[in-house]
Amino acid sequence: MKVLRLLRWYVREIGGAAEYERHCARARAQCPDRPVPTRRAYELERLRRREGRPPDRCC
């Protein structure tokens, strides 16, 4: 059972599901009146932010 839980955690972290859930929890805590973005909207915004920054490495 412990191995299955670890595998589930790993897959959720790699796939981004856990990150989206943490974002939703923060959004609900900080601004309970605003609607939480859909997973698709969240991913698009995350992609825009990542592409807008210059790379941190030389290559």
ChimeraX attribute file (.defattr): number of C-alpha atoms within 10 A of each C-alpha:
attribute: neighborCount
match mode: 1-to-1
recipient: residues
	/A:1	6
	/A:2	7
	/A:3	8
	/A:4	9
	/A:5	10
	/A:6	11
	/A:7	12
	/A:8	11
	/A:9	14
	/A:10	13
	/A:11	13
	/A:12	14
	/A:13	13
	/A:14	10
	/A:15	11
	/A:16	13
	/A:17	14
	/A:18	15
	/A:19	13
	/A:20	18
	/A:21	12
	/A:22	11
	/A:23	15
	/A:24	18
	/A:25	13
	/A:26	13
	/A:27	16
	/A:28	14
	/A:29	10
	/A:30	10
	/A:31	10
	/A:32	11
	/A:33	9
	/A:34	9
	/A:35	10
	/A:36	16
	/A:37	14
	/A:38	11
	/A:39	14
	/A:40	9
	/A:41	11
	/A:42	15
	/A:43	14
	/A:44	12
	/A:45	13
	/A:46	12
	/A:47	11
	/A:48	11
	/A:49	10
	/A:50	11
	/A:51	10
	/A:52	9
	/A:53	8
	/A:54	7
	/A:55	9
	/A:56	6
	/A:57	5
	/A:58	4
	/A:59	4
